[in-house]
């Protein structure tokens, strides 16, 4: 197939991926076929030398790390949680939010025992509290994290916070911010070695047009 000579780009499905494609389009890497809709997942652009494909956001780093994609766009939260063996090339300045600790409004940390922490970001939570010397009990959940303190399952949660609306509506508040999160351009290490010029051109073009 012709895409063997193209730079393979993994785009995250959803709003973030749409925004990233807009940036790539403006940077000179357009692929009109990608806007046609339907269920197609792979889109080639021989004119610009790139091939796009859509994947679940949490899977982008896996495709890049294992070489199925040369480059991809992924949230910093995924990089911190799973620590894939990839190069982080650029902060795109989009998809901004924050990783934070949140709890009920009357929360007070009773340090007599382990702090019960509900999260789907177990590694990030563990590292955060390890740095503070706080003993914790991780409760790994995959969704509706806000329910955990409301039902007494946990003392706090560690989760991504964008606007804070969901927290406020459930009488929770941010106790502590851990790290800012945004979309990052990443590269497979071997691909970058052999395609550095092409990947650098894409990186530079995105850097020139990114939001401040």
N, C-alpha and C positions, 0 to 999 in steps of 0.2 A: 504493500500500500504506500501511497505517496507520503502519508504522515510520518513515515519512518525518519524522514529528514527534517521534520518540523519540530518546533518546540512544543511539547505537550503541556498544556496548562489546565490544572484542575480548578474549577470554579465551584464555590459552595452554592448549593441550591438556595433559593429564597431571595429576600430583599438585599442582603449583603452581596450576593453574587451578581444581581442585577446592577447594583451600584459599581461593583468592580468592573463589570463588562463596559459600562458607560465610560469609565476611566480609560480602559484599554482602547476602546473605540476612538476616543478623543486623542489618545496617544499615538494613533496611527495603526492600530492592530484590529481593524474592524473585521467582522465576519457576519454579513447580513443574514445568512441562513439561520443564525442563532436566534433571531427575532421572530421567526416564522411560527413559533409555538409547536404544538404537537408533543409527541413522546420521545422524539429523537434525543439522544444523549451525547453524541459526538459530532462535532462541527469542524470541518477543515477549511482553512483559508490559505491556499497555496500562494496567493499574491503577497501575503504578509509573513508567510513561513511559520504560522502557528496553527495548532489544533486544540480546540477547547472541548472540555467535557464536564458535565455536571455531576457532582457527587454530594452525598450528605455532608454538611459542614464538619462534623466530627471525624469524618473519614479522609478529609483532604490530606492531612499530615501522613496518614498511612500510605496513600497512593504516592506521595512525594518521597517519603523515606524509602520505600521499596522500589522506586524507579519506574513505576507505571506512569508517573507524571514527572516532568523535568522541574516545573515550578508550580506553585499553587498559592492560594490565599486562605489564611486560617486565622482564627482569633487567638490572641495572646494567651487566653485561658487554656486553650488546648495545648499550646506549647509548654506552658508551666505545669499542667497536670500530667501529661504523658511523656514529656521530655524526649521527643523523637530526635533521631540523629539526622538533622537537616541544617542547612545554613539559613539564618534569618537575615534577609537582605534589606528589607525596607518596612518601616511603619507607614502604612497607607493613610493614616489619619482619619479613617472612617470606621463605622461600627463601634464608636466610643461608648464605653460604659465602665464599670468598676467592679472588682471583686471585693466583697465586703462581708463583715460579720453583722448579723442582725438578730434582734431579740424582741421579746414583748416589752412594752413601754415601762413596766415595773421591774425589769430584770436587774438583779444584782448578783455578781459572781461570788458564789460561796466556794472559797478555795479549800474547804475541808475535804472535798472529794474531787474526782475527775469531772471535767466540764463535758457535758453531753453535746456533741456537735453533729447536727444533721446536714448532709451535703452530698452532692454528686461529684464534688471536687475533693476527694479524700486526700490526695497527695498535697494539694495546695494548703488545705486546712492543717494537715499534719505538720508540714514545714513551718507554717505560720506560728503555730503554738509551740513547736519545738524550739524556735528561736526565742520564745518568751519563757521557756522553762515551765510551761503549763501542761499538766497531765490532762489528757482528753480521752473521751470515749467516742470514736467515730461511728456514726450511724449512716451508712451509705443508702441514699435514696435516689431514684431516677426522675422523680417529678413531684410537683406540688410540695416543694420543700417547705413552703410557708406554713403548712399544716402542722409540722412537727412540734414547734413550741406551743402552738395553740392547743394541741391535744396532750401536752405533757410528755411527748416522746423525747424531746430534746430541750436543752437550755437555750441554745443559740443555733443559728444556721449560718453556713458559709455559702454564698451564692452570688451570681451576677446581678448587679443592680443597675438599671438604666435610668428610669425616671423616679423610681421609688413609689410609684402609685400603688402597685400591688401590696407593698409593705404597709403603706398608710391605711389602705382599705381593710387590712387585717390586723390593725393596731400593733404593728411591728415598726421598729425604727433601726437605722444603722447605728451600731455600737462602735464600729471601727472599720476603716477602709484598709484593705490589704494591698491592692495594686491596681493601677489603671489598666484597662483592657482596650485594645483596638485591633483592627485587622492588619496582619503582617504578610508580606510576600516572602515565601520560603522556597528553597531550591534543594534538589537532591544533590548530595555531595559529589558523586561521580559525574552526574550530568553537568554540574557547574564546571568541573575540571575540563570536560571535553567540549562544552558549548558556552564557555565564559563570555565570549564576545557577543553572541546573540542574546544571552540572558542579561548581560549588563546593559545592552541597548534597551531592552524592555524595562529593566529596573530604572534606568535614567529617564526614560520617557514618562514612566509613572511618577517618579519623583518630581519631575518638572510640572506635572499637572495636578499633584495631590492637594487636598485641602489642608489649610494651616490649622 
